[in-house]
């Protein structure tokens, strides 16, 4: 036991990758419009995401179609029951 200094970090420490993986940031703003619509919906609904699930799905669809995240099934993302309403306003 060592007093006065933190324990060694490398003892028993094992890194693990994130469950969903990592994805690149949207540096060129390719999906910024969808992100703004989603954030505006959250703002209007006191940060309750239930009302904004359509916007969330549109944002993720944009990211997947632009190669900013790996394509995945909607039910795995928790959006399997959300319709494909384009242009929906909250």
N, C-alpha and C positions, 0 to 999 in steps of 0.2 A: 504494500500500500504506500502511496506516495502522498505526502502532505505538502501543501503549498503550490502544487501545480496540477493542471487538469490531467485526467487519465489519458493514456495513449489512445489516439483515435483508431489506429489500425488494428487494435486487438478486438477480434470478434465482430468487426464492422463489415457488412457485406452490402454492396449497392444492388438495387434491383430497378429495372426499367419500369416506367409508368404502365398501368394496365392498358390504356388506349393508345399508347405510343406518343410520339411527339409529331408536331406538324409545323410547317413554316408559317411565319407571320405574314400578314397581307401587306407587304411593303409598298405595293403599287396601288393599294386601295381598290382592288378589283371587286371586292364585296362590301365596300363601305356603305353603299346605299341600303343594302339589306340589313347591315349592322345598325345603321342609324334608325331605320324603321323599327327594328326590334327594341332598341334602347328607348325610343320615343314611346312605344307601347308600354314598356316597363314603367316609365315615368308617369304615364297617364293612369296606370293601374296600381300605384303604390308598391312597385317592385314585385307584384304578384305575377309570376311567370305563367300561370295557368291560362290567363287570358291571351297570352302572346305566343302560344305554341306554334301557330301557323307561321309567324314571323321567324321563329327559331328554326323551323324546318326550311323555310326559304333561304335563310342565311347559310345553314349547313349544306343545302343543295348547291348553292353558289360556290362554297369552298370546295366541295367534292368535284364539281364540274370544272373548276379552274385548276385542279390539282394541288390545292392548298391543304388538303387532308385526304386520307385514304377513304375510298368509297366503302360504305358499310350499309347494312340493312337497317331500315327505319325502326323496326321493333327493337333492335339492339341498342339504338340511340334513345329509346323511350318515346319515339314519335310515330309508331306504327299505326296508331288510331287517328292521326291528324290528317285531314284531307289535303289535297293539293290546290288550295285556294290561292290563286295568283292575284296580286293586287288588293288583297284584303286590308282594310284599314281598321284600327282598333277604336 
